[in-house]
Amino acid sequence: MTSDTVSALPMTRPAGCPFDPPEELGRLREQGGLHRLAFPDGHVGWLVTGYALARAVAADTRFSSRYELMHLPYPGVGMTELSPAAPGDLTGIDPPGHTRYRKLLTGKFTVRRMRLLTERVERITAEHLDAMAEQGPPVDLMEAFAHPVPAMTICELLGVPYSDREFFNRHVAASNAPGATAEEQIAAFSAIGEYVHKLVVAKRANPTDDLLSDLTTTDLTEAELAGLGTFLLGAGLETTANMLALGTFALLRNPAQFEALRADPGIAEGAVEELMRYLSIAHTGLRVALVDIELGGEVVRAGENVVVSVQAANRDPARFADPDSLDVRRHATGHLSFGHGIHQCLGQQLARVEMRVAFPALVTRFPTLRLAVPPEEVPMRSSINIDGVYGLPVAW
């Protein structure tokens, strides 16, 4: 290490500013978009904080996504090594395996196909808003709305029978409960995986009109089908649920932006992109150089890990004017919250449909929505992969 090596990945957000990245990331970005970074296990790699370099890393297939090559940069996690990706996990593999999975799935997640889901998303959204109104305030928005809307949507997409959805939701909630032990999380994930495997077997025997049934006609093995199903359930739920809850929290803390969306629901498309940019809930990416690569005037050696700070890149003033302000009328296209390159989020169009329906429906139905607790009492979720809230008490 040299004297200018960053001693640890900055993780602490500024006091009273739960939506802003750690201040140290901004200072590092001002000093240059690429820095040496010390990892907890002694590995010395790189930290990318600038938008242009972050996009370049994501687009360059000479940087690997294989889990087993990675050193974890997160202080206090305890793990230093990762196992290879399980069958069906697109995130932790490279081509050609990644290409095979991606080709099978890309046609299932087209803009057109996702838009056809809009009517179902509208129905699911309306049902949960009706239930909120009937229950009356206060409610936990995460429990009453933000979590069940994407959960029901992904269940419909994959073909989870209605009778099984309570079981599925219970185990998903257990895997992400505040204070859940590692053993409890592993048990919940295992139960979900076992359930999806049984569902795949049932779909092979009696296919229905859904994504899993479509995939049973491919050359995927049962293990790959079950892995893909589990991967899609997780990827399609937690990120969107936390975006709906944390995005609502951000709107409530910025009343002018809440009112702008309420007064003109037609801006929902741009508002969703801006909330994605501003919050950057999947805040950090990780890649490994497979060969020596020139990056930002430096040489990243084969085997060195590169940490990409998505939250810093999305707040780069070289790409977005006044980046620390939330502006639902901003044209925030090009943000990196869905990733970039071959690993760009497969379900991004589904997430967009859900958020473009849910946010304007919520603020229109409850124009006087407000926090039911002081902002500092909202239980924030800050994890190594997804930011959000464990609950969002609201009233109206």
N, C-alpha and C positions, 0 to 999 in steps of 0.2 A: 504494500500500500504506500501511497505517497501522501504528503500533507494535505493535498486537495481532494483526497478520496472522501466521499460522503460516508460517515461512519455507520449509518443505519437508514433504512427507508423511512422517510418522514410519514407518520401515521396520525399524529395528533391534530385535530381540527381546532381552529381558533375558538376561544371561549365565547359562547353565546351565538355562534355562527355555524349551526349544524349542516348547512348546505354548502359551505365553502371548503375547498381543499386545504390541507395543511399549509400554513404560510411559508414554510421552508421550501416547498415545491415551487412557489412563485419566485422566490429569491434565486433559486437555482436556475430557473428558466431564464431570468433576466441576465444571468451570468453566462448563459449558453445552454443549448438544448440537450447536451450530452455530458454526463459526469461519471467518473469511476464510483462504484458503490460496493461497500463491504457487506457481505451476507453473514447471517448469524453463525453459519458453519465454517466460516473462514474463507469461502470462495470470494474472489473479487471479480465483479462483473461491471455492468454499466446501467445507468439510469437515464432514461429519455424523458424529458419534460416538454419539449417543443412539439408543436403540431406537425410541422413538415417532416421531422425525423420520425415521429411516431407513425405517421402514415407510411413512410418509406419502409420501416421495419415490418409493418403488417403486410405490405405488398410483396416483400422479398421472400421467395420460397427457400432461399438459402438459410433462413432462420427457421428452426424447427419448433414444433409445438409438442413434441413427445415428452410426456410427463417424466419418464425415467431418466431423461437428460437434465432435468431441472434441479436447481438449488432454490429452496424457498427463501424469499427475501424478508419475510414478515417476522419482526421481533416477537419473541415470547411464544411462538406457535409450538415449539417442541420438536416437530417433525423436521428432518433434514433431507429425507429422500422420499420420492413418490414411486408408486408401482406403475407399471405400464398401464395404459388405458384399457378398460374392460371392453369386450366386444360391443359395438354399437355406439361407443363414445367418440363422437366426431372431434371433440375439442382437443383431445390429447394424442392425435395421430397425424401423420404427414401423408402426402401422396406416395404410392398409388392407392393405399387403403382408404384414405380420406376421399379421394376422387370417386372411388366406387360407391361409397355410401352417399356422397353428395349427389351424384347423378341419379341415384334411385329416388332421392327425396326432393330434389329441386322442383320437379314438375308438380309435386304435391303442395308446394308453398308459393305458387305464383301469385302475383298481385290480383289477377282475375279470380282465382280460386278463393283467395282470402276475402275478397270483396263479397263473394257469394255468401260468406259466413256472416256478413254484417247484420242481416235480418235476425239471425239467431242471437248474435251478441246484443242487439237492441232488446230482444225479448228477455234475455237473461238479466240485462242491466235494469230494465223496467221492473222486473219481478223483485229484485233486491232493493230497489229504491222504494217500491210499494211496501215491502216488509219493514224497512226503516221507518217510513211514515206511520205505519200501523203501530209499531213498537213505541215510537215517540222518543224524544231525547232524554238523557244523553245515550249515545251508542258508541261502541268501538268501531270506527270506520274500517279498520283492517279486518275485523271479524265479520262485520255485517255486509261489507261491500267489496273492498279492495282484494281480499283473498278469494271469496267465492265466485266472483265474476270470471276471472281467468281460469279458475279451477273447473267450473262448469263448462267453459268454452273448450278447454283442452280435452276434457272428458268426452264431449260431443265429437270433437275432431278425431280422436283415437278410437271411439266406439266403446267407451267404458259403460256398461249397462247402468241404467238409472239406479237399480237396486243396490249396486256396489259403491255408489259415489260417497256415501257417508263413511264407509270403511276407508276408502281412498283418502278422503279429506282429513279424517282423524289421524292417519299415519303421516301425512304430509305436514300437518300442523305440529305433530309430535317431533318431527325431525328438525323443526325450526323454532321450537318453543324457547323462550328466554330461560336461561339457566339449565337447559337440557345437557346432560352429561354426554361424553363421547359414546359411551355404551348405549344410552337411550337413542341417540341419533343413528347409530349403526343398526340397532334393532329395528327402528322405523324404516330406514332405507332398505333393509333386508326384506321386511314385510311387503314393501311396495314392489321390490324386484320379483319376489315370489308370486305376488298377485299378477304382475304383468306377464310373467312366464305362463301362468295358467290361462290368462286371457288370450295369449298368442295361440296356444293349443286349441282353445275353443274357436278362435277365428279361422284357423285352418280347417276345422271340421265343419263349421257353419259360418261362412263369411257373410258380413253385412256391409252396408254402405258407409265405410269409414276408412281412415288412413291405415290402420293396422291390417285390416282385411285386404286392402290393396297390396300391401307389402308382402303378404303371404304368398302372392303369385310370383315373387322374385326368387332369386337364387340364395337369398339370405338364410342362414341356418336358424334354428329355433333360438339358440343362444344370442345370435346377432339381432334377431327380431325383438327378443325380450330386452336386450340391452338398449336398442334404439328406442323402444317404447318407453323404458324407464328414463332414458336421457331426455326424450322429448317432453315427458311429463314434468321433469324437474326444470328443464330449461324454459318451458312454456308457462311456468307458474310463478316461481319465486321472483323473477326479475319484474314481471308485469305487476304482480301484487304489490311489490315494494315501490314500483314507480307510481301506481295509483295512490297509495297512501302517502308516500313522501312528497309526491307532486301536489297533492291536495294540501299538505302541511305547508309547502312552499307558497302556494297560492294564498292561503289564509294569512301567511306572514307578509304577503305583498298584496294588500287589499285592492290596489289599483289594477293589478294584473287579474285578480279574481273577477273584478267587475268588468274588465274588458272582455273576458271570455264569456261571462254571463250575458252581457249586452249584445255580443255578436258571436254566437256559437259557430258561425261560418269560418272563424279563424282557427278552429280546433286543429286542423292539419298542421299549421305552422306552430301552434302552441305546444303540441306534442313534441315536435322536433326541438323546440327551445327548452322544454322541461328536460328532455333527454340530455341535451348539451349541458345545461346548467347543473343538473344533479349528478350526472355521470356515475350512476350507482354501481355499475361494474367497473370499479375505479382503476384497476391495475391489470395489465397483461404481462405475460412472460414468454420470452422466446430464447432459443439457444442457437448460437452460430454453428453451422455444420462445417464451414470452411472459414478462412480468414476473409473478412468483409470490410471494405472501407465505408465508414459511416461518419458523416459530419466532420471530416478531416482527421478522424482517428481510425485505427485499425482494430476491429473487434476480432480477436483470435478464435479459432475453432474451439468449441467447448465452453466459451464464455457466455454467461447468461445476460440477457438484456431485459431489464424491467421497464415496461412502457407505462408511464403514468397517464392514463386516459383523462383523468380529472384535470391534470395540469395542461395537457394538450388542448382540451376543450375550453380552457380559459386563456388560451394564448392570444394576446392582443394583436399579434401579427396576422391572425386568421379571423378573429371576431372582435369587432369594435365594442368597447366598454364591456368586456367579457364577464365581469363580476356582477353585472346587473341582470335580473330576470326580465325579459321583454317578450311577451307572448306574441307580439307582432313582428318579431325579428325573423329574418329568413336564415334559419340556422342549419340549412342543408350543408352536408359535408362534415358534420360532427362525427366523432369516432365512437360514440356510445354503442353502436351495433357492430363495432369492429370495422375492418377493412381487409381487402384481399380475399384469399380463398377461404378464410375462416370467418368471414363476415356472417353475422347471425342468420341462421337459416330461417328462423321464425319471425324475422323482423316485420314482415308484412302482417302477420297475425297480431303481433303486439301493437302495431300501429292501428289496426282496425279496432281492437279492444279499447285502446286509449282514446281514439278519436270519437268513439261512441260514449265512453264512460265519463270522461271529464266534463264535456258540455252538458250531459244529462244530469250529472250530480249538481253542478252549480246552477242549472236552470230550475231543477226541482226544489232545491233548498237554497234560495238566494241569500238567506240570512245565516248560512252555515258559519259556525265559529268553533274555536277550540273550547273544550269543556274543562280544560286544566291550563295552568300557566305553561307557556311554551317550554320552559326548562324542565317541566315534569313529563313531557312526552318521552316514552322509553325508546331511546335511539338504538338501532341495530348497527353496529360497526364490526364487520367481519372481514376476513381476508379476501372475500370475493364479491360480496354484495352488500351495499349500504341500504338502509331503510329504517323502518320503525317496527317495534314489536306490537304496538298498538297506537291508535290515534283517537282519543276520546273527543267527540264532537257533539255539539248541540245546535239548535236553530230556533 
